[in-house]
Amino acid sequence: MTDDAPAPDLRASDADRERVAEVLRDALAEGRLDMEEFQERLDATYQARTYGELAPITRDLPASGATVAPAVSMTKDPAAGGGWADRIVGGDDSGTSTWAVAVMSGFQRKGRWTAPRRFNCLAFWGGGEIDLREANFADREIVVNAVAIMGGIDVIVPPGVEVVVRGVGIMGGFDHREEGVPAEPGAPRVIVTGLAFWGGVGVQRKLPRAERERLREERRREKQALKEERRREHLEHAEEQRREHLDSAERHRRELEESRRLHDPLNLHGPHRQHERRPEDG
C-alpha cells in the first residue's frame, strides 16, 4: 500500500465489489477455482464492507491476462468505460490471428484475442468456431471470410454488434437470422462472407461468459432470496398457528373453569376440597 492510499478500513463501493467478482468469474472460467470455492469467495465479496475485507479474496489469483496477483485498488480512480471504444484498438494492429484451417479436424478462435480487419478461414470435412464475444477489434468493421466445404463454421458475436451476411451457398447456406439487429452506439460491424459448398456458416448472438455467469448468479441469488422469503413466511405462519392454538387452549381452559364454577358453586369437586373422612381414620 502506498503512503497516500486510504486505509484498508475504507468503505468499499458496489463497483469495487463487482471488479473483484469479475476476477473470480475469470478464475472460474480458467479452472483456477472450482464451483464451491467460487461460490464461497463470491458470497464473501458481496458481503465485504471494506477494502481490507476485499483484498484477501483475490490475493492468490492473477488478474485477467496477467501473471501477478491483483490488489484491490485503494484509490478512487475513475472507472474504465468498458464500452466499445475500449475494444476497438485501431492503429496498425492486424489482430492476434488472421487465418485458420481445419481439414478433417477443427479450429477455434475464442477468449481474449484481437480480431483482424479480415479473418480468412477454411473448414473442409471439419468445423470451426470464431468467437468474438470477448475479443477486441482491429477496426470498426471486420470481415470474416469463411469457406465451408462439406463442413461447418460458426461465428459467435456479442449483443450490440451489427452483422451483415454476404456469403454464397451452393447446396449449403449462410445463416442470415442475426442480420437487421440494430447496433449499439460505437459498436463494430461484422461482415460474414465466403462460400458454403455442401456445408454451412452459422451466425449466433450470445452473451459473454462473464455476463452469463453474472446473470446466473443474480438468478441464483433471486431464487435464494425467494426461498428465504418463503421460509420466513412459513415460520411466521407456523408461529401464528401456534399462538392461535395456545389462545384456543387458554380459552377452552377458562370456559371449563367457568362451567365448573356454575355447576359446583361450593367447589366440592375442586382440587382443594377436603378429603372425605374414612372409617379407618378413626
Phi, psi and omega in degrees: 000135179282164183296327183268005179280144177296160181292156180299343180275008175294138182294134179272152180262172176298322179296322177298315180294323181292326177294320177293319179298325179295319177298320179294320180295320177296320180295323177294316181295328182273357179084011179283335178234142170274174186297323181294315179296320179300313181297319181297314182289325179293320176298318179295326179297310183286345176268347182295143180246338185230167176296324180298330177279332181282320189305316183292342187294324182245016185298328181259016181241142176281151174288168182300120177074007182246170180243004178244152182289135181280150173246144177293129183296132178263006179243152182265065175284152178300137180289146179295149184297318178071012182269191182294330180300328180285340184261349177261099190283331176063205179064214182264012183293116181269002177102160178291322182215141184244352180203163177203145181224136175228112177245109185052037180203206181211164176217159177219141167230109186207174181082210181270098177218166180255115179284130182283175177296329177218125179242121180256135180213151181224133174233113180242113186053040181204195182214157179215156179225127176243106186254115183255011186294324181247012185276154164271166183234133180290340180206171179287345177225122178237153181243128173254108180265104187248128176241115181243113179244109184051039179206190182215147178228131177249132175248120183249125181240154177278164175301146177096346181273137175278137181239132175235127182248123183232015184285164180245133179247130176238108188052032178201192182193165175248142181277120182254008188294332183270002176287151176085357177282123183302142180273153173284154179303128178082358182285151179284167175250135178247118179257121180254118182225178178129210186219137174236111181243112186053036181205191182208150175239114182257150177234124180236149177244116183227156175288148173299156184301317181296322179292320177299318180294321179296316179294321178297320179293322177297317178296321178298317180293323177296317178296320179296318179296320178295320178297316179295323179295317178295321178296318179297317179297322179296317179295319179296319179296318179296319179294322178295318177296322179298315179296320179296322179294317178295318178297319179295319179295321179294319178295319179297320179297317180294322178295321177296318179296319180294320178295321180294320179294324181290324183264353181219066186301333181270000178057042181290333181256015181285172183290342184252017181291154180287149178289141176292144181285123180257153184304321184289353178285342178077000000 
